[in-house]
Amino acid sequence: MIKMKYIVTFLIGFLYVLSADSLDFITSNVVGPGVTHHHEYKNEGPWNIHILEIDLSDSLIHLETVKAEDSIIGNERTSNMSDRRNYEGHRVIGAINGDFYGVNGIPIGAQIIQGTVLKTPYSRSIFAMDVNKQPYIDILDFIGHLFATNGTDIEITDVNTDRLSDNLIIYNSFYGSTTQTNHWGTEIIAHYIDNGMDVNTPRIFVVANKDSIMAEGHGNNTIPNNGLILSGHGISAEYLNDHIFVGDTLMYNLEMLPIVEPLQEMIGGMPRLIRNSTATVEWDEEGTSYSFAHDRHPRSAIGFNQDSSRVFFFTVDGRQPGYSIGMSLFELADYMLEWEVSQGLNLDGGGSTTMVVRGNVINSPSDNNGERAVSNALMVISRAPTSDISILRVSPEIVNLEPDTQEQFTINGFDQYFNPINLMGDSVIWTCTQEIGLIDSSGIFTSGSLVGTGHVWATYQTIVGTSTVYVDDFMNADEIDREENLVTKEFSLKQNFPNPFNPSTTIHFSIHNDSNLSLKVFNVYGQEVATLLDKHVIAGSYHIIWNGQDHSGKQLGSGMYFAQLESESFLAVNKMVLLK
């Protein structure tokens, strides 16, 4: 675990850590059985980093891969893949974008989905999980053989790819509705008679139909949902014609060595970052470029610890100056080592970098249009059933308020497995520390006139949730001259506080003469998102609290924003970081 200088405060399911000499912090929330979401902000970059820590020893948890549109061809957002695979008894706790991809969304590397091969590997690293939940990161060799009933066998060339001269290809439902083959070959249509795995264990099937394409004058056979097509050309077609017949029970064996255990899931990546607890960044060995490895970009990565008991998903936001600049692969490897990762692999990054937790995209994708459609994803799945409410979380969990201001509190309920529970809002009882303010029946808190620290409590049935409230006058004495009726000798925009912030921050400014003044908020793309002030203002010192909302009252996402103060003769801009 990352070593921090000291802990400021600790709440159930929430950890806030502040470095003594920076704005660094980390939050931690349990989001499922054996699954914790960490969010770290490091001022050094700055870097915004999200981590999913997954305890593989938890019997309710396992990992799955998913392919966009459930087809070898197709692009889809990680959040959409997560949503459509989320249902009772199969809850998607979290997800991360997966492999690099080429034309039409075909993944560059290998993929196995619930024991079925979608694509075989080549000379770049993969992440795999066997039937015993043992994780692997390695470069694999593919070897396939088909065994006939007469004791003969033939090499299987590949899975779900174009059939070339003398090839024997397996096509399954991930390839599409048909084989898309030409009329030069022979195809065997077969159905599985077992529920086994494709890789590193024999797979049994029975021949339902045999189409000699050359003789029949057609190809492009329909792929059965629970079956496969063996498509042969040249010498492979001759073998199918001579040795395979309708009704035969056949077996194939697909090996991906050096792994020998049956494989449940697999996804590609590149390059390997960590080998045996040492940063190696094997970019040259895996054919990536110098700039790809050394320049800073948004990053996605996966790794596991020395005893293979914990898997980690990592995303690092980038290409957003002042908010998060991205990492080189070397910086990423070093950071992963802080989490005691023993084996680590880089995934597709850049605009593809996405992490989803409980259906919400929690990082800040770098594309102008937001989350990018990608080829595939890795998911953390919980088999836990939905039960009665046992956990209540109050939002915001920590809040800084000026005296005599308001804050809307809300609640979220969860069962013992951290599955979300729908609540009846009128059944909540709100209370607070009386010395710091008042709260009404709808959760609207009004701070008092005195500075202090206290709590807001929400009670639902017998479950209690809490939030910590700090009431303070954030205006410094040198910013306000009360004896001179708030008149100042300077025109300035002070740094907002707190920064980073969630959900609100206070912006301070001073003007030395009466002016037409505007205070606006812009995003990193230069788009105006909020106007906080636009009027004639007399000389003095002021502050405005911004609640992180845009013009329409919509809550903005995590990211860097700019406060711009402008008059006829003065312009100042400050960076603000909104974190959720």
NUVEXVO-165227 format. One record per residue (C-alpha): x, y, z; residue in three letters; chain. Coordinates in Angstrom, 2 decimals, decimal comma. Layout:
N
xx	yy	zz	resn	chain
X	Y	Z	ALA	A
...
% end
This chain:
580
xx	yy	zz	resn	chain
0,00	0,00	0,00	MET	A
1,17	3,55	-0,63	ILE	A
3,00	5,10	2,30	LYS	A
1,52	8,47	3,31	MET	A
2,80	11,01	5,79	LYS	A
-0,24	11,22	7,99	TYR	A
-3,97	10,58	8,05	ILE	A
-6,25	13,56	8,51	VAL	A
-9,52	11,73	9,03	THR	A
-10,96	8,25	8,55	PHE	A
-14,56	7,29	7,91	LEU	A
-16,20	3,91	7,24	ILE	A
-15,47	3,17	3,64	GLY	A
-13,66	6,48	3,18	PHE	A
-10,02	7,41	3,70	LEU	A
-8,69	10,92	3,27	TYR	A
-4,92	11,35	3,30	VAL	A
-3,10	14,66	2,97	LEU	A
0,60	15,02	2,46	SER	A
2,22	17,51	4,77	ALA	A
3,76	19,42	1,90	ASP	A
1,29	19,06	-0,95	SER	A
-2,33	18,57	-1,97	LEU	A
-1,85	14,81	-2,36	ASP	A
-4,71	12,69	-1,14	PHE	A
-6,30	9,27	-1,53	ILE	A
-9,88	8,13	-1,01	THR	A
-10,92	4,50	-0,59	SER	A
-14,39	3,01	-0,81	ASN	A
-15,46	-0,61	-0,65	VAL	A
-17,69	-1,11	-3,71	VAL	A
-18,29	-4,84	-3,64	GLY	A
-17,31	-8,02	-1,81	PRO	A
-13,54	-8,08	-1,95	GLY	A
-13,38	-4,97	-4,18	VAL	A
-12,12	-1,51	-3,15	THR	A
-12,00	1,61	-5,31	HIS	A
-9,10	3,96	-4,57	HIS	A
-8,75	7,45	-6,02	HIS	A
-5,41	9,17	-5,62	GLU	A
-4,46	12,72	-6,52	TYR	A
-0,72	13,43	-6,70	LYS	A
0,29	17,04	-7,02	ASN	A
3,67	16,03	-8,44	GLU	A
2,28	15,59	-11,96	GLY	A
-0,39	16,45	-11,31	PRO	A
-1,85	12,97	-11,67	TRP	A
-5,37	11,71	-11,10	ASN	A
-5,26	7,97	-10,65	ILE	A
-8,02	5,41	-10,08	HIS	A
-7,36	1,91	-8,78	ILE	A
-9,65	-1,08	-8,36	LEU	A
-8,18	-3,53	-5,86	GLU	A
-9,71	-7,01	-6,22	ILE	A
-9,35	-9,77	-3,64	ASP	A
-9,43	-13,01	-5,64	LEU	A
-9,86	-15,08	-2,49	SER	A
-13,42	-13,81	-2,16	ASP	A
-15,62	-16,62	-3,48	SER	A
-18,26	-14,18	-4,72	LEU	A
-15,84	-12,37	-7,04	ILE	A
-14,36	-13,30	-10,40	HIS	A
-13,02	-11,57	-13,50	LEU	A
-14,50	-11,70	-16,98	GLU	A
-13,64	-10,20	-20,33	THR	A
-16,26	-8,82	-22,69	VAL	A
-16,08	-8,01	-26,40	LYS	A
-17,73	-4,97	-27,91	ALA	A
-21,04	-6,02	-29,48	GLU	A
-20,13	-9,64	-28,56	ASP	A
-18,44	-9,92	-31,94	SER	A
-14,85	-9,95	-33,15	ILE	A
-15,81	-6,88	-35,21	ILE	A
-17,27	-4,02	-33,20	GLY	A
-16,58	-1,01	-30,98	ASN	A
-18,52	-0,13	-27,84	GLU	A
-18,04	2,06	-24,79	ARG	A
-16,74	0,35	-21,68	THR	A
-19,68	1,74	-19,69	SER	A
-22,15	0,27	-22,18	ASN	A
-20,48	-3,14	-22,06	MET	A
-20,65	-2,94	-18,28	SER	A
-24,35	-2,00	-18,32	ASP	A
-25,51	-4,78	-20,61	ARG	A
-23,59	-7,43	-18,68	ARG	A
-25,01	-6,27	-15,34	ASN	A
-27,94	-8,28	-13,95	TYR	A
-29,07	-10,06	-10,80	GLU	A
-26,49	-12,61	-9,70	GLY	A
-24,00	-11,13	-12,18	HIS	A
-23,31	-7,61	-10,93	ARG	A
-20,56	-5,69	-12,67	VAL	A
-18,69	-4,05	-9,81	ILE	A
-16,11	-2,39	-12,03	GLY	A
-14,63	-2,42	-15,51	ALA	A
-11,60	-1,12	-17,38	ILE	A
-10,95	-0,78	-21,11	ASN	A
-8,84	-3,57	-22,53	GLY	A
-6,69	-4,29	-25,56	ASP	A
-5,43	-2,19	-28,44	PHE	A
-7,46	-2,68	-31,60	TYR	A
-7,35	-2,25	-35,32	GLY	A
-9,79	-1,82	-38,16	VAL	A
-13,45	-2,41	-37,23	ASN	A
-12,60	-2,94	-33,56	GLY	A
-10,77	-6,25	-33,99	ILE	A
-8,49	-6,65	-30,93	PRO	A
-4,76	-6,76	-31,62	ILE	A
-4,07	-9,50	-29,09	GLY	A
-5,81	-12,61	-27,83	ALA	A
-9,16	-12,88	-26,12	GLN	A
-10,96	-15,71	-24,33	ILE	A
-14,46	-15,11	-23,00	ILE	A
-15,81	-17,56	-20,41	GLN	A
-13,70	-20,35	-21,79	GLY	A
-14,34	-19,73	-25,52	THR	A
-11,59	-18,44	-27,80	VAL	A
-12,43	-15,29	-29,69	LEU	A
-8,89	-14,64	-30,97	LYS	A
-5,55	-16,40	-30,54	THR	A
-2,37	-14,69	-29,25	PRO	A
0,72	-13,49	-31,04	TYR	A
4,08	-12,16	-29,90	SER	A
2,83	-9,63	-27,35	ARG	A
1,79	-10,00	-23,73	SER	A
-1,60	-11,07	-22,45	ILE	A
-3,42	-11,14	-19,13	PHE	A
-5,20	-14,44	-18,45	ALA	A
-7,16	-16,13	-15,69	MET	A
-7,46	-19,90	-15,37	ASP	A
-10,38	-21,90	-13,99	VAL	A
-8,82	-21,72	-10,49	ASN	A
-8,65	-17,88	-10,56	LYS	A
-4,89	-17,92	-11,02	GLN	A
-3,79	-14,83	-12,98	PRO	A
-1,03	-14,80	-15,62	TYR	A
0,88	-12,23	-17,64	ILE	A
2,94	-13,78	-20,41	ASP	A
3,60	-14,12	-24,14	ILE	A
1,95	-17,33	-25,39	LEU	A
2,36	-19,74	-28,27	ASP	A
-0,76	-21,23	-29,90	PHE	A
-0,90	-24,89	-30,92	ILE	A
-4,12	-26,56	-32,10	GLY	A
-5,02	-30,10	-33,21	HIS	A
-8,19	-31,81	-34,44	LEU	A
-8,55	-35,52	-33,65	PHE	A
-10,74	-37,77	-35,82	ALA	A
-12,46	-40,99	-34,71	THR	A
-10,08	-43,09	-36,84	ASN	A
-7,11	-41,99	-34,73	GLY	A
-5,70	-39,46	-37,18	THR	A
-5,19	-35,78	-36,45	ASP	A
-4,45	-32,52	-38,23	ILE	A
-3,14	-29,13	-37,12	GLU	A
-5,67	-26,34	-36,51	ILE	A
-4,25	-23,15	-37,98	THR	A
-6,22	-20,50	-36,10	ASP	A
-9,58	-19,35	-34,70	VAL	A
-11,94	-16,73	-36,16	ASN	A
-9,66	-15,39	-38,88	THR	A
-9,49	-15,41	-42,67	ASP	A
-8,97	-18,87	-44,16	ARG	A
-5,84	-18,93	-46,32	LEU	A
-4,18	-21,61	-48,42	SER	A
-4,20	-25,06	-46,75	ASP	A
-5,56	-23,57	-43,51	ASN	A
-7,92	-25,27	-41,05	LEU	A
-9,84	-22,57	-39,18	ILE	A
-12,34	-22,81	-36,31	ILE	A
-15,23	-20,37	-36,55	TYR	A
-17,52	-19,81	-33,55	ASN	A
-20,37	-17,41	-32,83	SER	A
-17,99	-14,54	-31,98	PHE	A
-16,98	-14,38	-35,65	TYR	A
-20,48	-13,43	-36,78	GLY	A
-23,47	-15,17	-38,30	SER	A
-21,53	-16,90	-41,12	THR	A
-17,99	-17,93	-42,01	THR	A
-17,74	-15,46	-44,92	GLN	A
-15,64	-18,03	-46,79	THR	A
-15,26	-18,41	-50,55	ASN	A
-16,27	-21,51	-52,54	HIS	A
-12,87	-23,26	-52,41	TRP	A
-12,94	-25,58	-49,46	GLY	A
-14,82	-27,91	-47,14	THR	A
-16,72	-26,96	-43,97	GLU	A
-17,83	-29,14	-41,07	ILE	A
-20,80	-27,87	-39,05	ILE	A
-20,73	-29,25	-35,50	ALA	A
-22,32	-28,84	-32,06	HIS	A
-20,62	-29,01	-28,67	TYR	A
-21,73	-31,82	-26,41	ILE	A
-19,84	-30,56	-23,37	ASP	A
-19,69	-27,30	-21,40	ASN	A
-15,93	-27,31	-21,19	GLY	A
-13,16	-24,82	-21,91	MET	A
-11,52	-24,29	-25,27	ASP	A
-7,94	-23,89	-24,09	VAL	A
-5,52	-26,37	-22,52	ASN	A
-8,22	-29,01	-22,16	THR	A
-9,91	-31,26	-24,78	PRO	A
-13,22	-30,04	-26,24	ARG	A
-15,78	-32,56	-27,53	ILE	A
-18,32	-31,98	-30,32	PHE	A
-20,43	-33,95	-32,82	VAL	A
-20,61	-33,41	-36,60	VAL	A
-24,08	-32,25	-37,65	ALA	A
-23,46	-31,50	-41,33	ASN	A
-20,67	-31,64	-43,87	LYS	A
-20,57	-29,21	-46,78	ASP	A
-18,09	-29,82	-49,54	SER	A
-18,11	-26,31	-50,83	ILE	A
-16,47	-27,07	-54,15	MET	A
-18,98	-29,78	-54,91	ALA	A
-22,06	-27,92	-53,65	GLU	A
-21,12	-24,63	-55,24	GLY	A
-21,62	-22,43	-52,19	HIS	A
-19,87	-21,39	-48,99	GLY	A
-20,38	-18,89	-46,24	ASN	A
-22,14	-21,35	-43,91	ASN	A
-24,19	-20,26	-40,91	THR	A
-22,36	-20,66	-37,59	ILE	A
-24,49	-22,42	-34,96	PRO	A
-24,99	-20,64	-31,62	ASN	A
-23,80	-23,57	-29,53	ASN	A
-21,31	-24,92	-31,95	GLY	A
-18,60	-24,29	-34,48	LEU	A
-17,57	-24,67	-38,07	ILE	A
-14,32	-26,32	-39,13	LEU	A
-13,34	-24,71	-42,42	SER	A
-10,54	-26,27	-44,46	GLY	A
-8,76	-25,34	-47,65	HIS	A
-6,35	-27,37	-49,77	GLY	A
-4,76	-30,22	-47,80	ILE	A
-6,97	-29,37	-44,81	SER	A
-10,09	-29,64	-46,98	ALA	A
-8,87	-33,00	-48,25	GLU	A
-8,45	-34,21	-44,67	TYR	A
-12,00	-33,16	-43,75	LEU	A
-13,36	-34,92	-46,84	ASN	A
-11,44	-38,14	-46,21	ASP	A
-11,64	-38,50	-42,40	HIS	A
-14,66	-36,63	-41,03	ILE	A
-18,29	-37,74	-41,46	PHE	A
-21,75	-36,73	-40,25	VAL	A
-22,41	-38,17	-36,78	GLY	A
-18,72	-38,43	-35,84	ASP	A
-17,77	-37,40	-32,32	THR	A
-14,62	-35,29	-32,58	LEU	A
-12,21	-33,62	-30,24	MET	A
-9,90	-30,67	-30,55	TYR	A
-7,18	-29,45	-28,24	ASN	A
-6,12	-25,80	-28,31	LEU	A
-2,99	-25,11	-26,28	GLU	A
-1,59	-21,72	-25,28	MET	A
1,81	-22,45	-23,83	LEU	A
3,60	-22,11	-21,45	PRO	A
0,34	-21,99	-19,47	ILE	A
-0,96	-25,53	-18,98	VAL	A
-4,10	-25,01	-16,89	GLU	A
-7,53	-24,59	-18,59	PRO	A
-8,06	-20,90	-19,27	LEU	A
-11,29	-19,08	-18,43	GLN	A
-10,50	-15,52	-19,55	GLU	A
-7,81	-13,74	-21,56	MET	A
-7,20	-10,28	-22,95	ILE	A
-4,28	-8,70	-24,79	GLY	A
-2,09	-5,73	-24,00	GLY	A
1,45	-4,42	-24,47	MET	A
4,05	-4,06	-23,24	PRO	A
4,80	-5,89	-20,02	ARG	A
5,68	-3,34	-17,36	LEU	A
6,65	-5,36	-14,30	ILE	A
8,26	-8,77	-14,02	ARG	A
8,80	-10,41	-10,62	ASN	A
8,36	-7,15	-8,67	SER	A
10,85	-5,29	-10,88	THR	A
10,00	-2,56	-13,38	ALA	A
11,09	-3,84	-16,82	THR	A
8,94	-1,87	-19,33	VAL	A
9,58	-4,25	-22,23	GLU	A
8,59	-1,78	-24,94	TRP	A
11,41	-2,62	-27,34	ASP	A
10,96	-6,38	-26,92	GLU	A
7,27	-6,13	-27,81	GLU	A
7,71	-3,81	-30,77	GLY	A
6,32	-0,57	-29,41	THR	A
7,87	2,83	-30,12	SER	A
10,26	4,89	-28,00	TYR	A
7,82	7,81	-27,84	SER	A
4,94	5,53	-26,84	PHE	A
6,95	4,33	-23,84	ALA	A
8,62	7,58	-22,80	HIS	A
6,01	10,27	-23,50	ASP	A
3,23	11,03	-21,05	ARG	A
-0,25	9,82	-22,01	HIS	A
-3,43	8,63	-20,31	PRO	A
-2,79	5,04	-19,25	ARG	A
-4,69	1,86	-18,42	SER	A
-2,97	-1,12	-16,82	ALA	A
-3,50	-4,35	-14,90	ILE	A
-1,35	-6,22	-12,42	GLY	A
-1,35	-8,66	-9,55	PHE	A
0,66	-9,16	-6,37	ASN	A
3,32	-11,73	-5,56	GLN	A
1,03	-14,45	-4,20	ASP	A
-1,58	-13,83	-6,94	SER	A
-4,26	-13,08	-4,35	SER	A
-4,99	-9,53	-5,53	ARG	A
-5,51	-8,03	-8,96	VAL	A
-5,32	-4,29	-9,60	PHE	A
-6,91	-2,20	-12,36	PHE	A
-5,20	1,18	-12,92	PHE	A
-6,20	4,26	-14,90	THR	A
-4,17	7,47	-15,06	VAL	A
-5,90	10,44	-16,67	ASP	A
-3,85	12,59	-19,03	GLY	A
-3,73	15,30	-21,70	ARG	A
-5,52	17,65	-19,25	GLN	A
-2,90	20,20	-18,05	PRO	A
-3,32	21,27	-14,45	GLY	A
-5,65	18,35	-13,74	TYR	A
-3,71	15,26	-14,87	SER	A
-0,91	15,11	-17,41	ILE	A
-0,58	11,35	-17,90	GLY	A
2,42	9,11	-17,29	MET	A
5,20	7,51	-19,23	SER	A
5,27	3,72	-19,05	LEU	A
8,24	4,00	-16,70	PHE	A
6,34	6,30	-14,32	GLU	A
3,35	3,97	-14,53	LEU	A
5,47	0,92	-13,64	ALA	A
7,03	2,71	-10,68	ASP	A
3,61	3,75	-9,45	TYR	A
2,24	0,21	-9,73	MET	A
5,16	-1,03	-7,65	LEU	A
3,95	1,26	-4,84	GLU	A
0,89	-0,99	-4,72	TRP	A
3,13	-4,06	-4,46	GLU	A
2,33	-5,26	-7,98	VAL	A
4,57	-8,20	-8,86	SER	A
3,49	-8,72	-12,51	GLN	A
2,12	-5,80	-14,55	GLY	A
0,84	-5,17	-18,07	LEU	A
-0,02	-2,00	-19,96	ASN	A
-3,43	-1,91	-21,67	LEU	A
-4,75	0,45	-24,33	ASP	A
-4,46	4,02	-23,11	GLY	A
-4,82	7,49	-24,59	GLY	A
-8,41	8,42	-25,32	GLY	A
-9,43	4,82	-24,62	SER	A
-8,55	5,00	-20,91	THR	A
-11,77	4,39	-18,99	THR	A
-12,72	3,00	-15,59	MET	A
-16,28	2,21	-14,58	VAL	A
-17,41	1,58	-11,00	VAL	A
-20,96	0,44	-10,35	ARG	A
-22,11	1,74	-13,72	GLY	A
-20,44	5,16	-13,48	ASN	A
-17,39	6,36	-15,42	VAL	A
-15,23	7,62	-12,54	ILE	A
-12,14	8,84	-14,38	ASN	A
-11,92	11,73	-16,87	SER	A
-11,46	10,38	-20,45	PRO	A
-9,32	12,73	-22,54	SER	A
-11,31	12,82	-25,80	ASP	A
-13,30	15,99	-26,48	ASN	A
-16,45	13,87	-26,82	ASN	A
-15,84	12,00	-23,58	GLY	A
-15,69	8,22	-23,31	GLU	A
-14,41	6,46	-26,42	ARG	A
-15,86	3,30	-27,96	ALA	A
-13,25	0,52	-27,65	VAL	A
-12,75	-3,11	-28,63	SER	A
-13,09	-4,97	-25,33	ASN	A
-12,95	-4,64	-21,56	ALA	A
-12,15	-6,41	-18,32	LEU	A
-14,86	-6,63	-15,68	MET	A
-15,08	-7,51	-11,99	VAL	A
-18,18	-9,62	-11,43	ILE	A
-20,01	-10,28	-8,16	SER	A
-22,27	-13,32	-7,81	ARG	A
-23,72	-11,95	-4,57	ALA	A
-27,53	-11,70	-4,45	PRO	A
-29,26	-8,46	-3,55	THR	A
-30,33	-8,41	0,11	SER	A
-31,71	-5,93	2,66	ASP	A
-30,08	-2,57	3,32	ILE	A
-27,19	-2,64	5,78	SER	A
-25,00	0,36	4,77	ILE	A
-25,96	4,02	4,45	LEU	A
-23,62	6,58	2,91	ARG	A
-24,19	10,31	3,19	VAL	A
-23,00	12,53	0,35	SER	A
-20,91	14,62	0,49	PRO	A
-18,92	12,64	3,04	GLU	A
-16,77	15,66	3,91	ILE	A
-17,79	19,26	3,27	VAL	A
-16,27	22,70	3,96	ASN	A
-18,79	25,50	4,41	LEU	A
-18,77	29,21	5,15	GLU	A
-20,95	30,40	8,05	PRO	A
-24,60	30,98	7,14	ASP	A
-24,51	28,92	3,94	THR	A
-26,45	25,86	2,77	GLN	A
-25,57	22,39	1,54	GLU	A
-27,88	19,67	0,15	GLN	A
-27,08	16,25	1,58	PHE	A
-28,22	13,03	-0,04	THR	A
-27,97	9,36	0,85	ILE	A
-27,27	6,07	-0,90	ASN	A
-28,12	2,68	0,53	GLY	A
-26,30	-0,62	0,05	PHE	A
-26,79	-4,19	1,16	ASP	A
-24,13	-6,28	2,88	GLN	A
-22,52	-6,98	-0,52	TYR	A
-22,51	-3,27	-1,46	PHE	A
-25,24	-3,70	-4,05	ASN	A
-27,19	-0,40	-4,40	PRO	A
-30,59	-0,35	-2,69	ILE	A
-33,46	1,95	-3,68	ASN	A
-34,56	4,06	-0,71	LEU	A
-37,75	5,90	0,17	MET	A
-36,63	9,49	0,62	GLY	A
-39,42	10,46	3,01	ASP	A
-38,33	7,71	5,41	SER	A
-34,99	9,38	6,20	VAL	A
-34,48	11,21	9,49	ILE	A
-31,84	13,95	9,33	TRP	A
-29,98	15,31	12,36	THR	A
-26,81	17,30	12,90	CYS	A
-24,50	18,71	15,54	THR	A
-26,53	21,62	16,86	GLN	A
-23,48	23,83	17,48	GLU	A
-22,66	24,07	13,76	ILE	A
-26,11	24,55	12,21	GLY	A
-29,53	23,13	11,38	LEU	A
-30,80	20,52	8,91	ILE	A
-34,36	20,12	7,63	ASP	A
-36,34	16,98	6,76	SER	A
-35,18	17,07	3,12	SER	A
-31,45	17,07	4,00	GLY	A
-30,76	20,78	3,44	ILE	A
-28,16	21,86	5,99	PHE	A
-27,75	25,52	7,00	THR	A
-24,51	26,34	8,76	SER	A
-24,58	28,61	11,79	GLY	A
-22,65	31,82	12,35	SER	A
-19,97	30,15	14,48	LEU	A
-16,85	28,37	13,29	VAL	A
-16,64	24,71	14,25	GLY	A
-16,59	21,05	13,26	THR	A
-19,51	18,65	13,54	GLY	A
-21,51	15,97	11,78	HIS	A
-24,63	15,37	9,78	VAL	A
-26,43	12,06	10,39	TRP	A
-29,02	10,28	8,28	ALA	A
-31,10	7,46	9,77	THR	A
-33,00	5,05	7,55	TYR	A
-34,83	2,30	9,38	GLN	A
-32,12	1,32	11,88	THR	A
-29,15	2,20	9,64	ILE	A
-27,14	5,38	10,28	VAL	A
-24,85	7,22	7,88	GLY	A
-22,65	10,22	8,72	THR	A
-20,83	13,15	7,13	SER	A
-18,22	15,47	8,59	THR	A
-18,87	19,20	8,29	VAL	A
-16,25	21,92	8,71	TYR	A
-17,64	25,43	9,20	VAL	A
-15,01	28,11	8,78	ASP	A
-14,56	31,63	7,51	ASP	A
-12,12	31,02	4,67	PHE	A
-11,40	34,74	4,23	MET	A
-7,96	35,67	5,57	ASN	A
-7,43	38,85	7,58	ALA	A
-5,09	40,38	5,00	ASP	A
-7,81	39,92	2,37	GLU	A
-10,41	41,91	4,24	ILE	A
-9,89	45,26	5,84	ASP	A
-13,04	45,54	7,92	ARG	A
-11,92	48,78	9,52	GLU	A
-11,72	50,43	6,12	GLU	A
-15,13	49,13	5,04	ASN	A
-13,62	46,30	2,97	LEU	A
-11,69	48,74	0,77	VAL	A
-8,53	47,23	-0,70	THR	A
-5,53	48,67	-2,51	LYS	A
-5,14	45,78	-4,95	GLU	A
-6,94	44,08	-7,79	PHE	A
-6,40	40,33	-7,41	SER	A
-7,84	36,83	-7,78	LEU	A
-6,84	34,54	-4,92	LYS	A
-6,47	30,78	-5,19	GLN	A
-9,73	29,01	-4,44	ASN	A
-10,03	26,95	-1,26	PHE	A
-10,23	24,05	-0,89	PRO	A
-8,41	22,94	-4,02	ASN	A
-8,88	20,22	-5,16	PRO	A
-12,49	20,35	-4,01	PHE	A
-15,69	18,35	-3,76	ASN	A
-18,44	19,45	-3,88	PRO	A
-17,83	23,20	-3,48	SER	A
-15,03	25,71	-3,27	THR	A
-14,64	29,36	-2,27	THR	A
-13,18	31,89	-4,73	ILE	A
-11,72	35,11	-3,25	HIS	A
-11,02	38,32	-5,12	PHE	A
-10,33	41,99	-4,46	SER	A
-10,87	45,15	-6,51	ILE	A
-9,43	48,58	-5,67	HIS	A
-11,97	50,64	-7,60	ASN	A
-15,57	50,34	-8,69	ASP	A
-15,68	48,16	-11,82	SER	A
-17,84	46,20	-14,23	ASN	A
-16,75	42,74	-13,18	LEU	A
-17,23	39,19	-14,45	SER	A
-16,21	35,92	-12,83	LEU	A
-16,56	32,95	-15,13	LYS	A
-15,59	29,27	-15,10	VAL	A
-14,12	27,54	-18,16	PHE	A
-13,29	23,90	-18,83	ASN	A
-9,97	22,64	-20,25	VAL	A
-11,30	23,08	-23,80	TYR	A
-11,87	26,80	-23,26	GLY	A
-15,66	26,42	-23,09	GLN	A
-17,50	28,65	-20,62	GLU	A
-19,45	26,41	-18,22	VAL	A
-20,61	28,85	-15,54	ALA	A
-20,95	32,58	-14,90	THR	A
-20,66	33,31	-11,19	LEU	A
-20,68	37,11	-11,43	LEU	A
-21,44	39,66	-14,15	ASP	A
-22,30	43,09	-12,76	LYS	A
-20,98	46,43	-11,53	HIS	A
-19,15	45,92	-8,22	VAL	A
-17,89	48,54	-5,78	ILE	A
-14,33	48,43	-4,47	ALA	A
-13,65	45,83	-1,79	GLY	A
-12,83	42,21	-1,05	SER	A
-15,28	39,45	-1,88	TYR	A
-15,75	35,71	-2,02	HIS	A
-18,08	33,48	-4,00	ILE	A
-18,80	29,81	-3,34	ILE	A
-19,00	27,68	-6,49	TRP	A
-20,86	24,39	-6,16	ASN	A
-19,33	22,70	-9,22	GLY	A
-22,45	23,19	-11,36	GLN	A
-22,79	24,59	-14,86	ASP	A
-25,18	27,25	-16,22	HIS	A
-28,12	24,83	-16,14	SER	A
-27,50	23,59	-12,60	GLY	A
-26,02	20,28	-13,80	LYS	A
-23,20	18,89	-11,68	GLN	A
-19,95	18,87	-13,63	LEU	A
-17,60	15,90	-13,74	GLY	A
-14,12	15,54	-12,32	SER	A
-11,54	17,64	-14,06	GLY	A
-9,61	20,85	-14,18	MET	A
-11,46	24,14	-14,52	TYR	A
-10,35	27,78	-14,76	PHE	A
-11,73	30,70	-12,77	ALA	A
-11,40	33,90	-14,84	GLN	A
-11,85	37,31	-13,20	LEU	A
-12,12	40,19	-15,68	GLU	A
-12,75	43,95	-15,53	SER	A
-12,13	46,79	-17,95	GLU	A
-8,43	46,88	-17,03	SER	A
-7,66	43,56	-15,33	PHE	A
-7,65	39,86	-16,19	LEU	A
-6,65	36,95	-13,92	ALA	A
-7,04	33,19	-14,20	VAL	A
-6,63	30,44	-11,61	ASN	A
-6,76	26,67	-11,94	LYS	A
-9,33	24,69	-9,96	MET	A
-9,56	20,91	-9,66	VAL	A
-12,93	19,22	-9,09	LEU	A
-12,58	15,67	-7,81	LEU	A
-15,28	13,08	-7,22	LYS	A
% end
